[in-house]
Amino acid sequence: MTLEEAVAKVQQDTGGKILSADPRKFGRRTEYRIKVLTPEGHVRTISISSDAPRAGTDKHPAGNGAGKKEKH
């Protein structure tokens, strides 16, 4: 998941206004910290891992061994 996708997801999920969005590195993992002003007037900070599934993607992306190939 990219920073732009994470921002779009938070905006869609909360219906709020994005105030800031910053990537944070933790070793090999990246986490996006997104500050949003909710319609109720509260500021929330939401963290999303870059490993989180993207909207509209299958649970088993190609190449992870979850395909329909027969194993022999």
mmCIF file as Biopython writes it, N, C-alpha, C and O atoms, coordinates in Angstrom:
data_model
#
loop_
_atom_site.group_PDB
_atom_site.id
_atom_site.type_symbol
_atom_site.label_atom_id
_atom_site.label_alt_id
_atom_site.label_comp_id
_atom_site.label_asym_id
_atom_site.label_entity_id
_atom_site.label_seq_id
_atom_site.pdbx_PDB_ins_code
_atom_site.Cartn_x
_atom_site.Cartn_y
_atom_site.Cartn_z
_atom_site.occupancy
_atom_site.B_iso_or_equiv
_atom_site.auth_seq_id
_atom_site.auth_asym_id
_atom_site.pdbx_PDB_model_num
ATOM 1   N N  . MET A ? 1  ? 0.844   -1.172  0.000  1.0 0.0 1  A 1 
ATOM 2   C CA . MET A ? 1  ? 0.000   0.000   0.000  1.0 0.0 1  A 1 
ATOM 3   C C  . MET A ? 1  ? 0.893   1.240   0.000  1.0 0.0 1  A 1 
ATOM 4   O O  . MET A ? 1  ? 1.864   1.312   0.753  1.0 0.0 1  A 1 
ATOM 5   N N  . THR A ? 2  ? 0.567   2.196   -0.832 1.0 0.0 2  A 1 
ATOM 6   C CA . THR A ? 2  ? 1.336   3.439   -0.897 1.0 0.0 2  A 1 
ATOM 7   C C  . THR A ? 2  ? 0.753   4.459   0.078  1.0 0.0 2  A 1 
ATOM 8   O O  . THR A ? 2  ? -0.341  4.267   0.608  1.0 0.0 2  A 1 
ATOM 9   N N  . LEU A ? 3  ? 1.482   5.527   0.308  1.0 0.0 3  A 1 
ATOM 10  C CA . LEU A ? 3  ? 1.007   6.597   1.184  1.0 0.0 3  A 1 
ATOM 11  C C  . LEU A ? 3  ? -0.289  7.190   0.636  1.0 0.0 3  A 1 
ATOM 12  O O  . LEU A ? 3  ? -1.214  7.474   1.398  1.0 0.0 3  A 1 
ATOM 13  N N  . GLU A ? 4  ? -0.358  7.378   -0.673 1.0 0.0 4  A 1 
ATOM 14  C CA . GLU A ? 4  ? -1.552  7.947   -1.292 1.0 0.0 4  A 1 
ATOM 15  C C  . GLU A ? 4  ? -2.760  7.038   -1.094 1.0 0.0 4  A 1 
ATOM 16  O O  . GLU A ? 4  ? -3.866  7.516   -0.840 1.0 0.0 4  A 1 
ATOM 17  N N  . GLU A ? 5  ? -2.551  5.728   -1.211 1.0 0.0 5  A 1 
ATOM 18  C CA . GLU A ? 5  ? -3.647  4.775   -1.001 1.0 0.0 5  A 1 
ATOM 19  C C  . GLU A ? 5  ? -4.101  4.780   0.458  1.0 0.0 5  A 1 
ATOM 20  O O  . GLU A ? 5  ? -5.295  4.691   0.741  1.0 0.0 5  A 1 
ATOM 21  N N  . ALA A ? 6  ? -3.150  4.883   1.376  1.0 0.0 6  A 1 
ATOM 22  C CA . ALA A ? 6  ? -3.481  4.927   2.799  1.0 0.0 6  A 1 
ATOM 23  C C  . ALA A ? 6  ? -4.286  6.188   3.122  1.0 0.0 6  A 1 
ATOM 24  O O  . ALA A ? 6  ? -5.257  6.124   3.875  1.0 0.0 6  A 1 
ATOM 25  N N  . VAL A ? 7  ? -3.891  7.320   2.563  1.0 0.0 7  A 1 
ATOM 26  C CA . VAL A ? 7  ? -4.614  8.577   2.777  1.0 0.0 7  A 1 
ATOM 27  C C  . VAL A ? 7  ? -6.036  8.464   2.238  1.0 0.0 7  A 1 
ATOM 28  O O  . VAL A ? 7  ? -6.988  8.867   2.906  1.0 0.0 7  A 1 
ATOM 29  N N  . ALA A ? 8  ? -6.182  7.917   1.035  1.0 0.0 8  A 1 
ATOM 30  C CA . ALA A ? 8  ? -7.507  7.762   0.439  1.0 0.0 8  A 1 
ATOM 31  C C  . ALA A ? 8  ? -8.387  6.849   1.292  1.0 0.0 8  A 1 
ATOM 32  O O  . ALA A ? 8  ? -9.577  7.114   1.463  1.0 0.0 8  A 1 
ATOM 33  N N  . LYS A ? 9  ? -7.806  5.778   1.826  1.0 0.0 9  A 1 
ATOM 34  C CA . LYS A ? 9  ? -8.567  4.843   2.658  1.0 0.0 9  A 1 
ATOM 35  C C  . LYS A ? 9  ? -9.051  5.520   3.939  1.0 0.0 9  A 1 
ATOM 36  O O  . LYS A ? 9  ? -10.212 5.373   4.320  1.0 0.0 9  A 1 
ATOM 37  N N  . VAL A ? 10 ? -8.165  6.259   4.600  1.0 0.0 10 A 1 
ATOM 38  C CA . VAL A ? 10 ? -8.545  6.942   5.843  1.0 0.0 10 A 1 
ATOM 39  C C  . VAL A ? 10 ? -9.621  7.982   5.563  1.0 0.0 10 A 1 
ATOM 40  O O  . VAL A ? 10 ? -10.585 8.106   6.318  1.0 0.0 10 A 1 
ATOM 41  N N  . GLN A ? 11 ? -9.455  8.723   4.484  1.0 0.0 11 A 1 
ATOM 42  C CA . GLN A ? 11 ? -10.445 9.749   4.146  1.0 0.0 11 A 1 
ATOM 43  C C  . GLN A ? 11 ? -11.803 9.115   3.852  1.0 0.0 11 A 1 
ATOM 44  O O  . GLN A ? 11 ? -12.839 9.629   4.274  1.0 0.0 11 A 1 
ATOM 45  N N  . GLN A ? 12 ? -11.791 8.001   3.130  1.0 0.0 12 A 1 
ATOM 46  C CA . GLN A ? 12 ? -13.035 7.306   2.808  1.0 0.0 12 A 1 
ATOM 47  C C  . GLN A ? 12 ? -13.665 6.707   4.068  1.0 0.0 12 A 1 
ATOM 48  O O  . GLN A ? 12 ? -14.880 6.796   4.250  1.0 0.0 12 A 1 
ATOM 49  N N  . ASP A ? 13 ? -12.855 6.102   4.935  1.0 0.0 13 A 1 
ATOM 50  C CA . ASP A ? 13 ? -13.360 5.450   6.141  1.0 0.0 13 A 1 
ATOM 51  C C  . ASP A ? 13 ? -13.916 6.444   7.162  1.0 0.0 13 A 1 
ATOM 52  O O  . ASP A ? 13 ? -14.900 6.151   7.842  1.0 0.0 13 A 1 
ATOM 53  N N  . THR A ? 14 ? -13.287 7.622   7.272  1.0 0.0 14 A 1 
ATOM 54  C CA . THR A ? 14 ? -13.691 8.576   8.306  1.0 0.0 14 A 1 
ATOM 55  C C  . THR A ? 14 ? -14.597 9.694   7.790  1.0 0.0 14 A 1 
ATOM 56  O O  . THR A ? 14 ? -15.373 10.270  8.552  1.0 0.0 14 A 1 
ATOM 57  N N  . GLY A ? 15 ? -14.496 9.997   6.500  1.0 0.0 15 A 1 
ATOM 58  C CA . GLY A ? 15 ? -15.253 11.120  5.950  1.0 0.0 15 A 1 
ATOM 59  C C  . GLY A ? 15 ? -14.692 12.463  6.392  1.0 0.0 15 A 1 
ATOM 60  O O  . GLY A ? 15 ? -15.353 13.494  6.261  1.0 0.0 15 A 1 
ATOM 61  N N  . GLY A ? 16 ? -13.465 12.447  6.920  1.0 0.0 16 A 1 
ATOM 62  C CA . GLY A ? 16 ? -12.859 13.659  7.451  1.0 0.0 16 A 1 
ATOM 63  C C  . GLY A ? 16 ? -11.880 14.313  6.503  1.0 0.0 16 A 1 
ATOM 64  O O  . GLY A ? 16 ? -11.716 13.894  5.358  1.0 0.0 16 A 1 
ATOM 65  N N  . LYS A ? 17 ? -11.226 15.363  7.013  1.0 0.0 17 A 1 
ATOM 66  C CA . LYS A ? 17 ? -10.233 16.112  6.249  1.0 0.0 17 A 1 
ATOM 67  C C  . LYS A ? 17 ? -8.844  15.696  6.720  1.0 0.0 17 A 1 
ATOM 68  O O  . LYS A ? 17 ? -8.558  15.710  7.917  1.0 0.0 17 A 1 
ATOM 69  N N  . ILE A ? 18 ? -7.984  15.327  5.778  1.0 0.0 18 A 1 
ATOM 70  C CA . ILE A ? 18 ? -6.634  14.903  6.106  1.0 0.0 18 A 1 
ATOM 71  C C  . ILE A ? 18 ? -5.806  16.134  6.468  1.0 0.0 18 A 1 
ATOM 72  O O  . ILE A ? 18 ? -5.747  17.103  5.712  1.0 0.0 18 A 1 
ATOM 73  N N  . LEU A ? 19 ? -5.168  16.079  7.639  1.0 0.0 19 A 1 
ATOM 74  C CA . LEU A ? 19 ? -4.336  17.189  8.098  1.0 0.0 19 A 1 
ATOM 75  C C  . LEU A ? 19 ? -2.866  16.957  7.779  1.0 0.0 19 A 1 
ATOM 76  O O  . LEU A ? 19 ? -2.153  17.888  7.403  1.0 0.0 19 A 1 
ATOM 77  N N  . SER A ? 20 ? -2.407  15.699  7.931  1.0 0.0 20 A 1 
ATOM 78  C CA . SER A ? 20 ? -1.020  15.367  7.605  1.0 0.0 20 A 1 
ATOM 79  C C  . SER A ? 20 ? -0.901  13.873  7.399  1.0 0.0 20 A 1 
ATOM 80  O O  . SER A ? 20 ? -1.738  13.097  7.859  1.0 0.0 20 A 1 
ATOM 81  N N  . ALA A ? 21 ? 0.148   13.484  6.701  1.0 0.0 21 A 1 
ATOM 82  C CA . ALA A ? 21 ? 0.415   12.065  6.454  1.0 0.0 21 A 1 
ATOM 83  C C  . ALA A ? 21 ? 1.918   11.880  6.354  1.0 0.0 21 A 1 
ATOM 84  O O  . ALA A ? 21 ? 2.581   12.500  5.523  1.0 0.0 21 A 1 
ATOM 85  N N  . ASP A ? 22 ? 2.451   11.008  7.224  1.0 0.0 22 A 1 
ATOM 86  C CA . ASP A ? 22 ? 3.895   10.805  7.270  1.0 0.0 22 A 1 
ATOM 87  C C  . ASP A ? 22 ? 4.239   9.324   7.278  1.0 0.0 22 A 1 
ATOM 88  O O  . ASP A ? 22 ? 3.646   8.549   8.028  1.0 0.0 22 A 1 
ATOM 89  N N  . PRO A ? 23 ? 5.201   8.927   6.440  1.0 0.0 23 A 1 
ATOM 90  C CA . PRO A ? 23 ? 5.682   7.540   6.521  1.0 0.0 23 A 1 
ATOM 91  C C  . PRO A ? 23 ? 6.707   7.415   7.641  1.0 0.0 23 A 1 
ATOM 92  O O  . PRO A ? 23 ? 7.525   8.313   7.839  1.0 0.0 23 A 1 
ATOM 93  N N  . ARG A ? 24 ? 6.667   6.315   8.368  1.0 0.0 24 A 1 
ATOM 94  C CA . ARG A ? 24 ? 7.642   6.029   9.424  1.0 0.0 24 A 1 
ATOM 95  C C  . ARG A ? 24 ? 8.242   4.666   9.131  1.0 0.0 24 A 1 
ATOM 96  O O  . ARG A ? 24 ? 7.517   3.705   8.876  1.0 0.0 24 A 1 
ATOM 97  N N  . LYS A ? 25 ? 9.557   4.581   9.167  1.0 0.0 25 A 1 
ATOM 98  C CA . LYS A ? 25 ? 10.251  3.309   8.896  1.0 0.0 25 A 1 
ATOM 99  C C  . LYS A ? 25 ? 10.567  2.605   10.204 1.0 0.0 25 A 1 
ATOM 100 O O  . LYS A ? 25 ? 11.051  3.218   11.155 1.0 0.0 25 A 1 
ATOM 101 N N  . PHE A ? 26 ? 10.286  1.310   10.238 1.0 0.0 26 A 1 
ATOM 102 C CA . PHE A ? 26 ? 10.625  0.440   11.351 1.0 0.0 26 A 1 
ATOM 103 C C  . PHE A ? 26 ? 11.346  -0.761  10.768 1.0 0.0 26 A 1 
ATOM 104 O O  . PHE A ? 26 ? 10.726  -1.785  10.484 1.0 0.0 26 A 1 
ATOM 105 N N  . GLY A ? 27 ? 12.661  -0.636  10.589 1.0 0.0 27 A 1 
ATOM 106 C CA . GLY A ? 27 ? 13.417  -1.693  9.917  1.0 0.0 27 A 1 
ATOM 107 C C  . GLY A ? 27 ? 12.998  -1.756  8.462  1.0 0.0 27 A 1 
ATOM 108 O O  . GLY A ? 27 ? 13.116  -0.777  7.725  1.0 0.0 27 A 1 
ATOM 109 N N  . ARG A ? 28 ? 12.507  -2.922  8.053  1.0 0.0 28 A 1 
ATOM 110 C CA . ARG A ? 28 ? 12.037  -3.091  6.660  1.0 0.0 28 A 1 
ATOM 111 C C  . ARG A ? 28 ? 10.585  -2.665  6.478  1.0 0.0 28 A 1 
ATOM 112 O O  . ARG A ? 28 ? 10.116  -2.502  5.352  1.0 0.0 28 A 1 
ATOM 113 N N  . ARG A ? 29 ? 9.885   -2.486  7.577  1.0 0.0 29 A 1 
ATOM 114 C CA . ARG A ? 29 ? 8.456   -2.185  7.526  1.0 0.0 29 A 1 
ATOM 115 C C  . ARG A ? 29 ? 8.231   -0.679  7.532  1.0 0.0 29 A 1 
ATOM 116 O O  . ARG A ? 29 ? 8.952   0.063   8.198  1.0 0.0 29 A 1 
ATOM 117 N N  . THR A ? 30 ? 7.225   -0.236  6.787  1.0 0.0 30 A 1 
ATOM 118 C CA . THR A ? 30 ? 6.836   1.170   6.775  1.0 0.0 30 A 1 
ATOM 119 C C  . THR A ? 30 ? 5.416   1.280   7.309  1.0 0.0 30 A 1 
ATOM 120 O O  . THR A ? 30 ? 4.538   0.489   6.965  1.0 0.0 30 A 1 
ATOM 121 N N  . GLU A ? 31 ? 5.217   2.273   8.152  1.0 0.0 31 A 1 
ATOM 122 C CA . GLU A ? 31 ? 3.890   2.543   8.704  1.0 0.0 31 A 1 
ATOM 123 C C  . GLU A ? 31 ? 3.542   3.976   8.348  1.0 0.0 31 A 1 
ATOM 124 O O  . GLU A ? 31 ? 4.386   4.866   8.451  1.0 0.0 31 A 1 
ATOM 125 N N  . TYR A ? 32 ? 2.308   4.204   7.931  1.0 0.0 32 A 1 
ATOM 126 C CA . TYR A ? 32 ? 1.855   5.544   7.599  1.0 0.0 32 A 1 
ATOM 127 C C  . TYR A ? 32 ? 1.041   6.081   8.763  1.0 0.0 32 A 1 
ATOM 128 O O  . TYR A ? 32 ? 0.093   5.436   9.211  1.0 0.0 32 A 1 
ATOM 129 N N  . ARG A ? 33 ? 1.409   7.271   9.261  1.0 0.0 33 A 1 
ATOM 130 C CA . ARG A ? 33 ? 0.674   7.915   10.349 1.0 0.0 33 A 1 
ATOM 131 C C  . ARG A ? 33 ? -0.086  9.075   9.732  1.0 0.0 33 A 1 
ATOM 132 O O  . ARG A ? 33 ? 0.505   10.020  9.210  1.0 0.0 33 A 1 
ATOM 133 N N  . ILE A ? 34 ? -1.404  8.985   9.802  1.0 0.0 34 A 1 
ATOM 134 C CA . ILE A ? 34 ? -2.257  9.946   9.121  1.0 0.0 34 A 1 
ATOM 135 C C  . ILE A ? 34 ? -3.121  10.655  10.156 1.0 0.0 34 A 1 
ATOM 136 O O  . ILE A ? 34 ? -3.840  10.018  10.926 1.0 0.0 34 A 1 
ATOM 137 N N  . LYS A ? 35 ? -3.038  11.989  10.162 1.0 0.0 35 A 1 
ATOM 138 C CA . LYS A ? 35 ? -3.853  12.800  11.055 1.0 0.0 35 A 1 
ATOM 139 C C  . LYS A ? 35 ? -5.060  13.284  10.281 1.0 0.0 35 A 1 
ATOM 140 O O  . LYS A ? 35 ? -4.930  13.822  9.181  1.0 0.0 35 A 1 
ATOM 141 N N  . VAL A ? 36 ? -6.236  13.091  10.861 1.0 0.0 36 A 1 
ATOM 142 C CA . VAL A ? 36 ? -7.466  13.454  10.173 1.0 0.0 36 A 1 
ATOM 143 C C  . VAL A ? 36 ? -8.385  14.225  11.123 1.0 0.0 36 A 1 
ATOM 144 O O  . VAL A ? 36 ? -8.475  13.909  12.309 1.0 0.0 36 A 1 
ATOM 145 N N  . LEU A ? 37 ? -9.061  15.235  10.587 1.0 0.0 37 A 1 
ATOM 146 C CA . LEU A ? 37 ? -10.071 15.980  11.319 1.0 0.0 37 A 1 
ATOM 147 C C  . LEU A ? 37 ? -11.413 15.364  10.964 1.0 0.0 37 A 1 
ATOM 148 O O  . LEU A ? 37 ? -11.861 15.459  9.821  1.0 0.0 37 A 1 
ATOM 149 N N  . THR A ? 38 ? -12.059 14.729  11.944 1.0 0.0 38 A 1 
ATOM 150 C CA . THR A ? 38 ? -13.315 14.031  11.680 1.0 0.0 38 A 1 
ATOM 151 C C  . THR A ? 38 ? -14.452 15.035  11.496 1.0 0.0 38 A 1 
ATOM 152 O O  . THR A ? 38 ? -14.330 16.189  11.907 1.0 0.0 38 A 1 
ATOM 153 N N  . PRO A ? 39 ? -15.554 14.605  10.882 1.0 0.0 39 A 1 
ATOM 154 C CA . PRO A ? 39 ? -16.707 15.502  10.728 1.0 0.0 39 A 1 
ATOM 155 C C  . PRO A ? 39 ? -17.246 16.001  12.078 1.0 0.0 39 A 1 
ATOM 156 O O  . PRO A ? 39 ? -17.912 17.035  12.137 1.0 0.0 39 A 1 
ATOM 157 N N  . GLU A ? 40 ? -16.957 15.265  13.163 1.0 0.0 40 A 1 
ATOM 158 C CA . GLU A ? 40 ? -17.409 15.667  14.498 1.0 0.0 40 A 1 
ATOM 159 C C  . GLU A ? 40 ? -16.486 16.720  15.114 1.0 0.0 40 A 1 
ATOM 160 O O  . GLU A ? 40 ? -16.779 17.250  16.186 1.0 0.0 40 A 1 
ATOM 161 N N  . GLY A ? 41 ? -15.367 17.028  14.436 1.0 0.0 41 A 1 
ATOM 162 C CA . GLY A ? 41 ? -14.448 18.046  14.916 1.0 0.0 41 A 1 
ATOM 163 C C  . GLY A ? 41 ? -13.293 17.516  15.753 1.0 0.0 41 A 1 
ATOM 164 O O  . GLY A ? 41 ? -12.558 18.303  16.351 1.0 0.0 41 A 1 
ATOM 165 N N  . HIS A ? 42 ? -13.117 16.196  15.808 1.0 0.0 42 A 1 
ATOM 166 C CA . HIS A ? 42 ? -12.013 15.600  16.558 1.0 0.0 42 A 1 
ATOM 167 C C  . HIS A ? 42 ? -10.831 15.315  15.637 1.0 0.0 42 A 1 
ATOM 168 O O  . HIS A ? 42 ? -11.006 14.975  14.467 1.0 0.0 42 A 1 
ATOM 169 N N  . VAL A ? 43 ? -9.630  15.461  16.184 1.0 0.0 43 A 1 
ATOM 170 C CA . VAL A ? 43 ? -8.425  15.101  15.442 1.0 0.0 43 A 1 
ATOM 171 C C  . VAL A ? 43 ? -8.028  13.702  15.868 1.0 0.0 43 A 1 
ATOM 172 O O  . VAL A ? 43 ? -7.857  13.436  17.057 1.0 0.0 43 A 1 
ATOM 173 N N  . ARG A ? 44 ? -7.879  12.807  14.904 1.0 0.0 44 A 1 
ATOM 174 C CA . ARG A ? 44 ? -7.465  11.427  15.169 1.0 0.0 44 A 1 
ATOM 175 C C  . ARG A ? 44 ? -6.192  11.142  14.395 1.0 0.0 44 A 1 
ATOM 176 O O  . ARG A ? 44 ? -5.999  11.635  13.284 1.0 0.0 44 A 1 
ATOM 177 N N  . THR A ? 45 ? -5.328  10.340  14.996 1.0 0.0 45 A 1 
ATOM 178 C CA . THR A ? 45 ? -4.136  9.861   14.301 1.0 0.0 45 A 1 
ATOM 179 C C  . THR A ? 45 ? -4.339  8.375   14.058 1.0 0.0 45 A 1 
ATOM 180 O O  . THR A ? 45 ? -4.545  7.604   14.995 1.0 0.0 45 A 1 
ATOM 181 N N  . ILE A ? 46 ? -4.279  7.984   12.797 1.0 0.0 46 A 1 
ATOM 182 C CA . ILE A ? 46 ? -4.503  6.603   12.402 1.0 0.0 46 A 1 
ATOM 183 C C  . ILE A ? 46 ? -3.215  6.065   11.787 1.0 0.0 46 A 1 
ATOM 184 O O  . ILE A ? 46 ? -2.606  6.700   10.926 1.0 0.0 46 A 1 
ATOM 185 N N  . SER A ? 47 ? -2.818  4.891   12.244 1.0 0.0 47 A 1 
ATOM 186 C CA . SER A ? 47 ? -1.615  4.238   11.715 1.0 0.0 47 A 1 
ATOM 187 C C  . SER A ? 47 ? -2.020  3.081   10.825 1.0 0.0 47 A 1 
ATOM 188 O O  . SER A ? 47 ? -2.853  2.257   11.204 1.0 0.0 47 A 1 
ATOM 189 N N  . ILE A ? 48 ? -1.433  3.020   9.645  1.0 0.0 48 A 1 
ATOM 190 C CA . ILE A ? 48 ? -1.697  1.943   8.696  1.0 0.0 48 A 1 
ATOM 191 C C  . ILE A ? 48 ? -0.367  1.400   8.215  1.0 0.0 48 A 1 
ATOM 192 O O  . ILE A ? 48 ? 0.511   2.162   7.808  1.0 0.0 48 A 1 
ATOM 193 N N  . SER A ? 49 ? -0.215  0.093   8.258  1.0 0.0 49 A 1 
ATOM 194 C CA . SER A ? 49 ? 1.004   -0.537  7.766  1.0 0.0 49 A 1 
ATOM 195 C C  . SER A ? 49 ? 1.002   -0.533  6.249  1.0 0.0 49 A 1 
ATOM 196 O O  . SER A ? 49 ? -0.047  -0.674  5.620  1.0 0.0 49 A 1 
ATOM 197 N N  . SER A ? 50 ? 2.171   -0.373  5.668  1.0 0.0 50 A 1 
ATOM 198 C CA . SER A ? 50 ? 2.269   -0.439  4.206  1.0 0.0 50 A 1 
ATOM 199 C C  . SER A ? 50 ? 1.953   -1.842  3.714  1.0 0.0 50 A 1 
ATOM 200 O O  . SER A ? 50 ? 1.689   -2.041  2.528  1.0 0.0 50 A 1 
ATOM 201 N N  . ASP A ? 51 ? 1.979   -2.826  4.626  1.0 0.0 51 A 1 
ATOM 202 C CA . ASP A ? 51 ? 1.643   -4.206  4.280  1.0 0.0 51 A 1 
ATOM 203 C C  . ASP A ? 51 ? 0.147   -4.464  4.296  1.0 0.0 51 A 1 
ATOM 204 O O  . ASP A ? 51 ? -0.292  -5.548  3.912  1.0 0.0 51 A 1 
ATOM 205 N N  . ALA A ? 52 ? -0.643  -3.498  4.730  1.0 0.0 52 A 1 
ATOM 206 C CA . ALA A ? 52 ? -2.091  -3.683  4.806  1.0 0.0 52 A 1 
ATOM 207 C C  . ALA A ? 52 ? -2.636  -3.946  3.408  1.0 0.0 52 A 1 
ATOM 208 O O  . ALA A ? 52 ? -2.108  -3.428  2.424  1.0 0.0 52 A 1 
ATOM 209 N N  . PRO A ? 53 ? -3.696  -4.756  3.319  1.0 0.0 53 A 1 
ATOM 210 C CA . PRO A ? 53 ? -4.276  -5.041  2.001  1.0 0.0 53 A 1 
ATOM 211 C C  . PRO A ? 53 ? -4.809  -3.778  1.354  1.0 0.0 53 A 1 
ATOM 212 O O  . PRO A ? 53 ? -5.364  -2.906  2.023  1.0 0.0 53 A 1 
ATOM 213 N N  . ARG A ? 54 ? -4.638  -3.694  0.069  1.0 0.0 54 A 1 
ATOM 214 C CA . ARG A ? 54 ? -5.151  -2.546  -0.675 1.0 0.0 54 A 1 
ATOM 215 C C  . ARG A ? 54 ? -6.640  -2.732  -0.914 1.0 0.0 54 A 1 
ATOM 216 O O  . ARG A ? 54 ? -7.128  -3.858  -1.006 1.0 0.0 54 A 1 
ATOM 217 N N  . ALA A ? 55 ? -7.339  -1.648  -1.013 1.0 0.0 55 A 1 
ATOM 218 C CA . ALA A ? 55 ? -8.776  -1.710  -1.284 1.0 0.0 55 A 1 
ATOM 219 C C  . ALA A ? 55 ? -9.005  -2.349  -2.650 1.0 0.0 55 A 1 
ATOM 220 O O  . ALA A ? 55 ? -8.344  -2.008  -3.631 1.0 0.0 55 A 1 
ATOM 221 N N  . GLY A ? 56 ? -9.949  -3.277  -2.694 1.0 0.0 56 A 1 
ATOM 222 C CA . GLY A ? 56 ? -10.298 -3.901  -3.955 1.0 0.0 56 A 1 
ATOM 223 C C  . GLY A ? 56 ? -9.363  -5.006  -4.400 1.0 0.0 56 A 1 
ATOM 224 O O  . GLY A ? 56 ? -9.457  -5.458  -5.541 1.0 0.0 56 A 1 
ATOM 225 N N  . THR A ? 57 ? -8.473  -5.451  -3.549 1.0 0.0 57 A 1 
ATOM 226 C CA . THR A ? 57 ? -7.580  -6.530  -3.943 1.0 0.0 57 A 1 
ATOM 227 C C  . THR A ? 57 ? -8.043  -7.829  -3.323 1.0 0.0 57 A 1 
ATOM 228 O O  . THR A ? 57 ? -8.760  -7.842  -2.322 1.0 0.0 57 A 1 
ATOM 229 N N  . ASP A ? 58 ? -7.633  -8.895  -3.920 1.0 0.0 58 A 1 
ATOM 230 C CA . ASP A ? 58 ? -7.971  -10.231 -3.470 1.0 0.0 58 A 1 
ATOM 231 C C  . ASP A ? 58 ? -7.168  -10.555 -2.217 1.0 0.0 58 A 1 
ATOM 232 O O  . ASP A ? 58 ? -6.068  -10.032 -2.037 1.0 0.0 58 A 1 
ATOM 233 N N  . LYS A ? 59 ? -7.700  -11.406 -1.354 1.0 0.0 59 A 1 
ATOM 234 C CA . LYS A ? 59 ? -6.980  -11.814 -0.155 1.0 0.0 59 A 1 
ATOM 235 C C  . LYS A ? 59 ? -5.735  -12.613 -0.495 1.0 0.0 59 A 1 
ATOM 236 O O  . LYS A ? 59 ? -4.776  -12.617 0.277  1.0 0.0 59 A 1 
ATOM 237 N N  . HIS A ? 60 ? -5.732  -13.289 -1.637 1.0 0.0 60 A 1 
ATOM 238 C CA . HIS A ? 60 ? -4.622  -14.142 -2.038 1.0 0.0 60 A 1 
ATOM 239 C C  . HIS A ? 60 ? -4.023  -13.634 -3.343 1.0 0.0 60 A 1 
ATOM 240 O O  . HIS A ? 60 ? -4.356  -14.150 -4.410 1.0 0.0 60 A 1 
ATOM 241 N N  . PRO A ? 61 ? -3.151  -12.640 -3.282 1.0 0.0 61 A 1 
ATOM 242 C CA . PRO A ? 61 ? -2.558  -12.141 -4.526 1.0 0.0 61 A 1 
ATOM 243 C C  . PRO A ? 61 ? -1.731  -13.213 -5.214 1.0 0.0 61 A 1 
ATOM 244 O O  . PRO A ? 61 ? -1.226  -14.139 -4.578 1.0 0.0 61 A 1 
ATOM 245 N N  . ALA A ? 62 ? -1.604  -13.071 -6.502 1.0 0.0 62 A 1 
ATOM 246 C CA . ALA A ? 62 ? -0.847  -14.053 -7.282 1.0 0.0 62 A 1 
ATOM 247 C C  . ALA A ? 62 ? 0.567   -14.176 -6.755 1.0 0.0 62 A 1 
ATOM 248 O O  . ALA A ? 62 ? 1.187   -13.188 -6.363 1.0 0.0 62 A 1 
ATOM 249 N N  . GLY A ? 63 ? 1.070   -15.399 -6.751 1.0 0.0 63 A 1 
ATOM 250 C CA . GLY A ? 63 ? 2.443   -15.612 -6.362 1.0 0.0 63 A 1 
ATOM 251 C C  . GLY A ? 63 ? 2.647   -15.990 -4.917 1.0 0.0 63 A 1 
ATOM 252 O O  . GLY A ? 63 ? 3.785   -16.192 -4.495 1.0 0.0 63 A 1 
ATOM 253 N N  . ASN A ? 64 ? 1.569   -16.094 -4.131 1.0 0.0 64 A 1 
ATOM 254 C CA . ASN A ? 64 ? 1.773   -16.444 -2.733 1.0 0.0 64 A 1 
ATOM 255 C C  . ASN A ? 64 ? 1.448   -17.917 -2.449 1.0 0.0 64 A 1 
ATOM 256 O O  . ASN A ? 64 ? 1.387   -18.324 -1.289 1.0 0.0 64 A 1 
ATOM 257 N N  . GLY A ? 65 ? 1.241   -18.706 -3.491 1.0 0.0 65 A 1 
ATOM 258 C CA . GLY A ? 65 ? 0.977   -20.128 -3.317 1.0 0.0 65 A 1 
ATOM 259 C C  . GLY A ? 65 ? -0.473  -20.448 -3.052 1.0 0.0 65 A 1 
ATOM 260 O O  . GLY A ? 65 ? -0.810  -21.607 -2.811 1.0 0.0 65 A 1 
ATOM 261 N N  . ALA A ? 66 ? -1.343  -19.456 -3.087 1.0 0.0 66 A 1 
ATOM 262 C CA . ALA A ? 66 ? -2.756  -19.699 -2.789 1.0 0.0 66 A 1 
ATOM 263 C C  . ALA A ? 66 ? -3.580  -19.874 -4.067 1.0 0.0 66 A 1 
ATOM 264 O O  . ALA A ? 66 ? -4.810  -19.880 -4.016 1.0 0.0 66 A 1 
ATOM 265 N N  . GLY A ? 67 ? -2.923  -20.014 -5.184 1.0 0.0 67 A 1 
ATOM 266 C CA . GLY A ? 67 ? -3.623  -20.197 -6.448 1.0 0.0 67 A 1 
ATOM 267 C C  . GLY A ? 67 ? -4.295  -21.557 -6.548 1.0 0.0 67 A 1 
ATOM 268 O O  . GLY A ? 67 ? -4.293  -22.329 -5.590 1.0 0.0 67 A 1 
ATOM 269 N N  . LYS A ? 68 ? -4.868  -21.847 -7.710 1.0 0.0 68 A 1 
ATOM 270 C CA . LYS A ? 68 ? -5.602  -23.097 -7.880 1.0 0.0 68 A 1 
ATOM 271 C C  . LYS A ? 68 ? -4.740  -24.188 -8.521 1.0 0.0 68 A 1 
ATOM 272 O O  . LYS A ? 68 ? -5.278  -25.162 -9.047 1.0 0.0 68 A 1 
ATOM 273 N N  . LYS A ? 69 ? -3.443  -24.043 -8.486 1.0 0.0 69 A 1 
ATOM 274 C CA . LYS A ? 69 ? -2.569  -25.072 -9.055 1.0 0.0 69 A 1 
ATOM 275 C C  . LYS A ? 69 ? -2.644  -26.332 -8.219 1.0 0.0 69 A 1 
ATOM 276 O O  . LYS A ? 69 ? -2.690  -26.290 -6.990 1.0 0.0 69 A 1 
ATOM 277 N N  . GLU A ? 70 ? -2.654  -27.443 -8.912 1.0 0.0 70 A 1 
ATOM 278 C CA . GLU A ? 70 ? -2.627  -28.727 -8.212 1.0 0.0 70 A 1 
ATOM 279 C C  . GLU A ? 70 ? -1.205  -29.045 -7.797 1.0 0.0 70 A 1 
ATOM 280 O O  . GLU A ? 70 ? -0.264  -28.875 -8.573 1.0 0.0 70 A 1 
ATOM 281 N N  . LYS A ? 71 ? -1.057  -29.508 -6.568 1.0 0.0 71 A 1 
ATOM 282 C CA . LYS A ? 71 ? 0.279   -29.862 -6.088 1.0 0.0 71 A 1 
ATOM 283 C C  . LYS A ? 71 ? 0.469   -31.353 -6.224 1.0 0.0 71 A 1 
ATOM 284 O O  . LYS A ? 71 ? -0.420  -32.136 -5.887 1.0 0.0 71 A 1 
ATOM 285 N N  . HIS A ? 72 ? 1.648   -31.753 -6.726 1.0 0.0 72 A 1 
ATOM 286 C CA . HIS A ? 72 ? 1.948   -33.184 -6.917 1.0 0.0 72 A 1 
ATOM 287 C C  . HIS A ? 72 ? 3.140   -33.583 -6.107 1.0 0.0 72 A 1 
ATOM 288 O O  . HIS A ? 72 ? 3.545   -34.745 -6.136 1.0 0.0 72 A 1 
#
